[in-house]
């Protein structure tokens, strides 16, 4: 026994030495290879990618702004209004409406147009001009310079210290450059971009935006705005930067050049449409710090991994597995509901036979459990489909009842007009038709036609809303929707539910949020939540309030659905999304409404949903849904 123990100790010591030596050697080789690769990647790829991404961000924003400005400058309505000296009120209203539409869709800081005839300066389609431009006002020189230069468009970048924000104005000539009608364009707010330039990163890097004339336009150091690039980076570096025609480069600049206090790397990329340059400066010492941190991390990782391997080796080496204890643990796990537990007793004695029979029993029970779960899923899916079809049936019945009223009114008005026409025709045939009778008929006919038209339009609006919602419910296709408009359609289809109640639905959704999603899923979610409030929250209340609040949190949309109803007891909140859980079992509740909502939000739309109690009672559902989905094999995926 002593010899056996000695050999065992020697083997353990040898194994430990081999493990430690291999860990240290592997760490050293890995660090040497990684240092070279990481250094090259940081210098040649990461810096280039970073500065290229920022330049592309500006280029994208400018391209959209230039396109919108050209569209506005070629608006025939706006040009005609300016040529008329802004005296045509009808043209003016249309022109201002087009400006408001462009500003709302493009989400620009402002949309403007200035007349070359009256020099009136119009902003965001407002009823009155914001200013009358004067050649003697320094703030108005952009207008007269644009007219004089006769260029199709130019860009004007402006940092507003009072607002701590940066704006780019796109100025486009209207009409013939030789005799323009005026200047139109948009203002682009670069607040988020300016913030990126103002934040100092973890490596001490700085970002700069250099205009085409070589002057700094955006910088973290506000006092440097307006200074020339060669003052900041040195003459040689500024010359290399200004020679960039495309792509991106990385320069190494020694300390003492310009205002650089230490050796640095300069990554530069050009914004093609404006001729600007994006420059990212990072001290060379910070890269060395990254590599030193990586070296220390590698050594610590090697030491920790070696220690873990040693501990695992000693544990496995010194532990003797007891078959009876293994069986006891397996049985306890099995009794606790873990049907996947198995034993690994390989001996040929009675204990081995017991372990084999235990595994056979566990396999049989696991198979039966899987089959039972499959049957339950199938039955649940059938019930969910029945619930969805029942909801669609109620939608059809409600819309049909809602359409009946305007159609009935239209039929009555048309019948009355037909009767009066028959009387008029008889009077005309008898030769007894008088002027008063004719005027009376025309007034009555005009009223009847107006009543028929308005009610038919109302019915058509209901039918269109129903068609959109019903088709989306029946189909599972991804398409783009404007969220505020789609919510209006869904709530309009639910209007029959509120017709005989005093309940109110309020929505607060910013206009223009475009989602690429499953509209049918969103319709079903909102419908089920509204019905849940009506059935449960307002069951004993004459008046209730439902609020739907939407906020964009890229790449997600947050929808907060709340009511001031009876609320949900704290003991039930954790179970409301479970299938078949309902507090109104005897009153027709199926317990599938909120379970359908949970499955649609989490599985179909790839989002999340939380439920809580409101500050003043009621219930609050908070949904976070991706703005865009893309198809994938077997389902949907979020498109970041």
C-alpha positions, 0 to 999 in steps of 0.5 A: 500500500505504501508503494502504491501511495508513493507511485500515486503521489509521483504520478500526481506531481508529474501530471501537475508539472506537465499541466502547468508547463503546457499552460505557461507555454501555450500562453506565451505562444498565444500572446506572441501571435496575438500581439502581432495580429491585434496590433495590425488589426487595431492600426489597419482595420479597426481605426479605418472601420471606425472613421469610415462608419462615421463618414458614411453616417454623415454621407447618408444623412446628407444624401437624404437631405440633398434629395429632399431639398431638390424635390422641394426646389422643383415643386411646381406649386411652390415655384408658381406661388413665388412667381405670383409674388405670393398673392395666390392664396390657393397655391400658397396653401398647397405649397406650405402643405407640401413643406409641412409634409416634407418636414414630417416625413423627413424628420428634419430640423426645419424645411425652408424656402425664400422667394427671390421676388419678395425675399420672404423667408418661409419656414416649416409651412407656417402661415406667415413668413419668418423673416424678410431677408435683407442684403444688409443683414449678416445672417441673410448672406447665405441667400444672396450668396446662393443666388449670386453663385448660381450653383445648383446647391450648396451646403452651409454648416453651422454650430449653434453654441446657444443650443449646443447643436450642429446644423447642416443647411442644404440650399438649392436654387429654384428654377433657372439658375440665371433667373431663379425663383428663390432658394429652398432646402432643409436643415439637418440636425446633427445633435447625435453625431455632434455628441459622438464627436464630443465624447472622449472614448476609453482610449483617449481618442478624439474625433474631428470634422474638417470642412472643405476649406480645411477648417474644423467644424465639429470638435470636442474642444469647442474653442478649436471650431473654426481653426485650420487643420494644419494648426491642429495636426501639423502641415504634413499631416494636414496635406496628407489628409486633404489629398484623400479622394476616397476610402480611408487612411491611417497616419502616424503623427509624431508629437510636436506637430501642430497641437498634438502633445504625443505620438498619435495615429490619425484615421481619416475618411472623406464625405464625398457629397460635401467634400468634408473629412472625418478625422479620428485621433488616438494616442499611440500610447493607448494602443500599447496599453491595450497590448499590455492589458492583453498580455496581463490578461493572457497570463492571468487566464493561463494561471486561472485555467491551469489552476482549474485543470489542476483542481479538476484533475485532483478531484477526479483522481482522488474521488471514488464514485459510489454506485449506490450514491449515484443511484440515490442521487438519480432517483431523487432527481427523477422524483423531482421531475428531471426525467433526463437523468441517467446513471452510468454504472458499467459493472457487471454485478447486481448494481450494474443490472439495477442501473441498467433497469433504472435507465430503461425505466427512465427512458420509457417514462421520458418517451411517454412524457414527450408524447403527452407534451406533444398531444397537449401542444396540439390541443392547445394550438387547436384552441388558440386557432379557435380563439383567433377565428372567434375574435375575427368572427366578432370583428366581422359581426361588429363591423357589419353592424357598424356599417348598417347605420350609414348604409341605411341612412344613405338608402333613405336619403337616396329613396327620398331624392328619388321620390321628389324627382318623380314629383318634379318630373310629373310637374314638368310633364304637366307643365305646372313646374314653378321656379320655387318648386325647382329651387326646393328640389335642388336644395333637397337633392343637394342635401340628400346627395351630401348625406348619401356621400358622407355616409357612404364615405363613412361606410367605405372607411369602415370597410377599408379598415376592416379589410386591412385588419382582417387580411392581416389577421388571416395572413402571416406576411411581413410588410411595412406599416406606419404604426400610428395609422395602423393603430387607428385602423385597429381601433376603428375596427374595435369601435363597435365594442365601445358603442354602447359604453362610456369607455375611452381609448387615447393614443399617443403615437409619434407619426411616421414610425415605419415598422417592417413586421407582422401587422396581423400579430400587432392587430391581434395583440392590441385587440386582445389587450383591449378586450381583456380591459373591457371584459376584466378591467371594466366589468363593473365600471360604467366609465373606463380609460385605456391609454396606448403610448408609443415611443421609438427606442431604436432598434425597438419600439416601446408600446405601453398599454394601460387602463384604469380598471379593476387591476390584477391581484399581485398573486395573479400577475405572475400567472396571467400569461399561462395558457388556460389561466382565467378568473372568469371561467364560468363567464365564458373566459377561455384563459387564452387571450393573454397567452396568445399575446405573449406568444405573438410578442415573444415568438412571432415578433421577437420582442418582450412583454411585462405586466405591472400594476398602475400607479393609480390602479388598473394594469400596465402592459409594456411591450418592446418590439423590434422595428424591423423583422426579417425572414429566416428558415423556420420563422422570423428574426430581428433585423438590427 
